[in-house]
Amino acid sequence: MKSLSLSPPLLVFVFFNLFVPSSSLGERENGLCIYQGGRFPPFSIEGQKPRKAPKGPRDLTLCRVFRHNTCCDITQTYPALVSVRKLASTGEGGRECLHLWELLECSICDPTVGTRSGPPQICASFCNMVFDACSGAYFSLDMKTQILSPCGLNDIVCGKLNKWASNGTELCHLTGFSVHNDSVTSDEGGAVQFCYGGKESLDSIANSWKFSEHGSAFDSQHSSFWGLETVSWAIGGMVLTAGLVYISKRKSYSRRQRQAATIRTATRRR
């Protein structure tokens, strides 16, 4: 019998298909939703292509800029909403901090992120933006998961972000994300690597919001904040954070008023 000889390229092809899981390859090549792992809940449409978010009780509670093409539903956006609410209240995050934190939490709903395995890959430059804006806000480290998140009412040990992390890369790693150094534009093969929060990513998000039926909630005068010329500043759900800032300030004002009244009463009794 004549033996079969394989050329080196064909050998590589056979080895690749035998030993690399076909499901993993298919998910990457076909752009199917794949579980991110870590603190991020599995997608309800795991193994399917991103689609328009469902209406009704499964609709997105946040990150609605992605609702026309996403792997997310309420399973992913409700934890993100809780995180933003905590940051606005007990975390004492300022307006810019809230805007950026919401945008970071919404990375899971970006269809490009949702179809790549592993935790959302965030651009180091964007991580630095979030760190700079939120360095004075209060965060707490979960002892079980070792994940850093905005301080909540039930958290015993809370500290300012700049006490937990020294830069944006540390912040993103501590909060469960992976980080890509976007100053390196391509890998060794010359392919451009994607990361969420870079110019191309934010341009895409801004454009998708601009042409949605909701209209733009962003103010183009803030584009200089990003260091980008074409990205408008307040993508989609950021309207929510403005309301949260107002509520947080009202709560702080009421608390100070009560404290002042208590002090006045104690002084009169003396």
C-alpha positions as CSV (number, residue, x, y, z in Angstrom):
1,M,0.0,0.0,0.0
2,K,1.3,3.4,-0.9
3,S,1.9,5.6,2.2
4,L,0.3,8.9,2.5
5,S,2.7,11.8,2.8
6,L,1.5,15.2,4.0
7,S,3.1,18.5,3.3
8,P,4.1,20.7,6.3
9,P,1.2,23.2,5.8
10,L,-1.3,20.3,5.5
11,L,0.1,18.7,8.7
12,V,-0.4,22.0,10.5
13,F,-4.0,22.1,9.3
14,V,-4.7,18.5,10.4
15,F,-3.1,19.1,13.8
16,F,-5.0,22.3,14.3
17,N,-8.4,20.8,13.5
18,L,-7.7,17.7,15.6
19,F,-6.5,19.3,18.8
20,V,-8.2,22.7,18.9
21,P,-11.9,22.5,19.9
22,S,-14.1,23.1,17.0
23,S,-16.7,24.9,19.1
24,S,-14.2,27.5,20.2
25,L,-13.0,28.1,16.7
26,G,-16.6,28.4,15.4
27,E,-17.5,30.9,18.1
28,R,-14.6,33.2,17.2
29,E,-14.9,32.8,13.5
30,N,-18.7,33.1,13.3
31,G,-19.0,35.9,16.0
32,L,-21.1,33.9,18.4
33,C,-21.8,34.9,22.0
34,I,-19.4,33.2,24.4
35,Y,-19.3,33.1,28.2
36,Q,-16.8,35.7,29.5
37,G,-16.1,34.0,32.8
38,G,-15.2,35.7,36.1
39,R,-17.8,37.9,37.6
40,F,-19.8,38.2,34.4
41,P,-23.0,36.1,34.2
42,P,-23.4,33.7,31.2
43,F,-25.3,35.0,28.2
44,S,-28.9,33.7,27.7
45,I,-28.1,33.4,24.0
46,E,-24.8,31.6,24.5
47,G,-23.5,30.1,21.2
48,Q,-25.8,32.3,19.1
49,K,-25.1,35.5,17.2
50,P,-25.6,38.9,18.9
51,R,-29.1,40.3,18.2
52,K,-31.5,43.0,19.2
53,A,-32.3,43.0,22.9
54,P,-35.6,41.5,23.8
55,K,-38.5,43.7,24.8
56,G,-40.3,43.3,28.1
57,P,-38.9,41.9,31.4
58,R,-35.7,40.7,29.7
59,D,-34.9,44.1,28.1
60,L,-31.7,45.9,29.0
61,T,-31.9,47.9,32.2
62,L,-28.7,49.8,31.3
63,C,-26.3,50.0,28.3
64,R,-29.2,50.6,25.9
65,V,-26.8,52.0,23.3
66,F,-26.1,48.4,22.5
67,R,-29.7,47.1,22.4
68,H,-29.8,46.8,18.6
69,N,-26.9,44.3,18.5
70,T,-25.8,42.6,21.7
71,C,-25.4,39.4,23.6
72,C,-26.8,41.0,26.7
73,D,-30.2,41.0,28.4
74,I,-31.2,42.0,31.9
75,T,-28.9,39.2,33.3
76,Q,-25.9,41.3,32.5
77,T,-27.3,44.8,32.8
78,Y,-28.9,44.5,36.2
79,P,-25.6,43.9,38.1
80,A,-24.1,46.8,36.1
81,L,-27.1,49.0,37.2
82,V,-26.6,48.1,40.8
83,S,-22.9,48.9,40.6
84,V,-23.6,52.3,39.1
85,R,-26.2,53.0,41.8
86,K,-23.8,52.1,44.6
87,L,-21.1,54.3,43.1
88,A,-23.6,57.2,43.0
89,S,-24.7,56.9,46.5
90,T,-22.4,55.2,49.1
91,G,-19.5,55.3,46.7
92,E,-19.8,59.1,46.4
93,G,-18.7,59.1,42.7
94,G,-18.8,62.4,40.9
95,R,-20.4,63.0,37.5
96,E,-17.5,62.2,35.3
97,C,-16.7,59.1,37.4
98,L,-20.3,57.8,37.0
99,H,-20.3,58.4,33.3
100,L,-17.1,56.5,32.8
101,W,-17.9,53.7,35.2
102,E,-21.2,53.1,33.5
103,L,-19.4,52.9,30.1
104,L,-16.9,50.5,31.6
105,E,-19.6,48.3,33.1
106,C,-21.4,48.3,29.7
107,S,-18.4,46.8,28.0
108,I,-19.9,43.3,28.4
109,C,-22.7,44.3,26.1
110,D,-20.5,45.5,23.2
111,P,-21.1,42.8,20.5
112,T,-17.3,42.7,19.7
113,V,-16.6,42.0,23.4
114,G,-19.4,39.5,23.8
115,T,-18.1,37.3,21.0
116,R,-14.5,37.0,22.4
117,S,-13.6,34.5,25.1
118,G,-12.3,35.7,28.4
119,P,-13.1,38.9,30.5
120,P,-13.7,42.1,28.5
121,Q,-10.5,43.5,27.2
122,I,-10.2,47.2,28.1
123,C,-7.8,49.6,26.6
124,A,-5.2,50.7,29.1
125,S,-5.8,54.4,28.2
126,F,-9.5,54.0,29.0
127,C,-8.7,52.3,32.3
128,N,-6.6,55.3,33.2
129,M,-9.5,57.7,32.4
130,V,-11.7,55.8,34.8
131,F,-9.1,55.8,37.5
132,D,-8.4,59.5,37.2
133,A,-12.1,60.3,37.4
134,C,-12.9,57.9,40.2
135,S,-9.7,58.0,42.3
136,G,-11.6,59.8,45.1
137,A,-14.7,57.6,45.1
138,Y,-15.1,54.8,47.7
139,F,-14.7,51.1,46.8
140,S,-14.6,47.8,48.7
141,L,-12.9,44.5,48.0
142,D,-15.0,41.3,48.2
143,M,-13.1,38.9,50.4
144,K,-14.5,35.8,48.6
145,T,-14.1,36.9,45.0
146,Q,-11.3,39.4,45.5
147,I,-13.2,41.7,43.1
148,L,-13.1,45.5,43.7
149,S,-16.5,47.2,43.4
150,P,-18.1,50.5,44.5
151,C,-18.8,50.6,48.2
152,G,-22.3,49.4,49.3
153,L,-24.3,49.9,52.5
154,N,-23.3,46.5,53.8
155,D,-19.6,46.8,53.1
156,I,-17.6,47.1,56.3
157,V,-14.2,48.2,54.9
158,C,-14.4,51.0,52.3
159,G,-11.6,53.1,51.0
160,K,-10.9,55.6,48.3
161,L,-10.0,54.1,45.0
162,N,-6.5,55.5,45.0
163,K,-5.8,53.5,48.2
164,W,-6.7,50.2,46.4
165,A,-5.0,50.9,43.1
166,S,-2.2,53.1,41.9
167,N,-3.2,53.3,38.2
168,G,-5.9,52.4,35.6
169,T,-4.4,49.0,34.8
170,E,-4.5,47.9,38.4
171,L,-8.1,49.2,38.7
172,C,-9.3,47.2,35.7
173,H,-7.6,44.1,36.8
174,L,-9.0,44.4,40.3
175,T,-12.5,44.9,38.9
176,G,-12.5,41.8,36.8
177,F,-11.4,43.1,33.4
178,S,-8.4,42.2,31.2
179,V,-6.3,45.1,29.9
180,H,-4.7,45.7,26.6
181,N,-1.9,48.2,26.1
182,D,-3.4,50.2,23.3
183,S,-0.1,52.1,22.7
184,V,0.9,48.9,20.9
185,T,-1.2,49.1,17.8
186,S,-0.6,45.6,16.5
187,D,0.7,42.2,17.4
188,E,3.8,40.5,16.0
189,G,1.9,39.4,12.9
190,G,0.8,43.0,12.2
191,A,-2.9,42.4,13.1
192,V,-4.6,45.3,14.9
193,Q,-5.8,44.1,18.3
194,F,-9.2,45.2,19.6
195,C,-9.8,46.7,23.0
196,Y,-12.9,48.3,24.4
197,G,-12.6,52.0,25.2
198,G,-10.2,53.0,22.4
199,K,-10.9,55.6,19.7
200,E,-12.3,53.1,17.2
201,S,-14.4,51.4,19.9
202,L,-15.9,54.7,21.2
203,D,-16.5,56.1,17.7
204,S,-18.5,53.0,16.9
205,I,-20.5,53.3,20.1
206,A,-21.2,57.0,19.5
207,N,-22.3,56.4,15.9
208,S,-24.6,53.5,16.8
209,W,-26.3,55.8,19.4
210,K,-26.4,58.8,17.0
211,F,-28.5,56.8,14.5
212,S,-30.7,55.1,17.0
213,E,-34.4,56.0,17.5
214,H,-33.6,57.4,20.9
215,G,-31.4,60.2,19.6
216,S,-28.1,61.2,21.1
217,A,-27.8,61.9,24.8
218,F,-24.2,63.0,24.4
219,D,-23.0,66.6,24.3
220,S,-20.4,67.1,21.5
221,Q,-18.7,69.9,23.4
222,H,-17.3,67.2,25.8
223,S,-15.5,65.3,23.0
224,S,-12.2,67.0,24.1
225,F,-12.5,65.2,27.4
226,W,-11.9,61.9,25.6
227,G,-9.1,63.3,23.6
228,L,-11.1,62.3,20.5
229,E,-12.5,64.6,17.9
230,T,-15.4,62.6,16.6
231,V,-16.7,60.9,19.8
232,S,-19.6,62.7,21.5
233,W,-19.6,62.6,25.3
234,A,-22.7,61.0,26.8
235,I,-23.5,57.6,25.1
236,G,-27.0,56.3,25.6
237,G,-27.7,55.3,29.2
238,M,-25.5,58.1,30.6
239,V,-28.8,60.0,31.2
240,L,-29.3,57.7,34.1
241,T,-26.1,58.8,35.9
242,A,-27.1,62.4,35.8
243,G,-30.2,61.6,37.8
244,L,-28.2,59.5,40.2
245,V,-25.8,62.3,40.8
246,Y,-28.7,64.6,41.7
247,I,-30.2,62.0,44.0
248,S,-26.9,61.4,45.7
249,K,-26.4,65.1,46.3
250,R,-29.9,65.4,47.7
251,K,-29.2,62.6,50.1
252,S,-25.9,64.1,51.2
253,Y,-27.6,67.5,51.7
254,S,-30.4,65.9,53.7
255,R,-27.9,64.1,55.9
256,R,-26.0,67.3,56.5
257,Q,-29.2,69.1,57.4
258,R,-30.2,66.4,59.9
259,Q,-26.7,66.5,61.4
260,A,-26.9,70.3,61.7
261,A,-30.3,70.1,63.4
262,T,-29.0,67.5,65.9
263,I,-26.1,69.8,66.8
264,R,-28.3,72.8,67.2
265,T,-30.7,70.9,69.5
266,A,-27.8,69.6,71.6
267,T,-26.4,73.1,71.9
268,R,-29.7,74.6,73.1
269,R,-30.1,71.9,75.7
270,R,-26.8,72.9,77.2
